[in-house]
């Protein structure tokens, strides 16, 4: 089945240029000239959205927030494409939940490369989530693997290049959380909800300390755990 994209931009020329070049790459491409027009469409068939930010009435940020608040669409990747080129704009876009941010004017070759990269990461992450959530017929959960880093959720053991790594329960849960949700930055509150029990009081210092220890224990993969000051942490895939 072909990958389907939606380009949302109030500049018709941008929509047509992107549609033409993305279709040459084999994608099915539709366009919308406003966030309002896009929200009136059935968005469930789309595998990726390329969204301008500065549009009348609803901005690209508003569109992304609505998607991220929808259980059906919260995991569909978004690439912002905007003339806004400030660091604060980029950070805001990524914090809302965008998977990439490209500034105008852009090169078509760069846009195509970014689209391919985002879709590739999304497919890998989706397969990892499906594998993690699925229970095999023998009652065992599948391994969680990223390159030489492997988690056995059945025996609660972490392996680094084939060798066991001694992790505490909290460090193990944080790593499992990151590995099954790669390439996104998560706030400390989100990490707490997924790792700690509801009745446990956890401070920001506790999270920072556990992540610092985890980084040291998983060798060079510690560099994959990124800190976004003022926002939180995430595990980023690197070549």
GIFEN-V782651 format. One line per field, one symbol per residue. psi: psi as a letter, one per 30 degrees, with the letter a starting at -180 (. if undefined). A space follows every 50 residues. Layout:
psi=???
This chain:
psi=kkkklkkjkfjeeeeeeeeeeeeffglkkllkgleeeeffljfffkfkkj kleillckleeeeeeeefgkfegffkkkjkjlfjgleeeeeeeeeeglfl kkkkllkeeeeeeeeeeeeeeeeeeeeeeeeefkklfggkklljkjbgkk kjfefhkkkjhfkkkjkleeeeeeeeeeffilgkkkleeeeeefellegk kkleeeeeeeeeeeeefgbfffffjkkjkfeblljkkk.
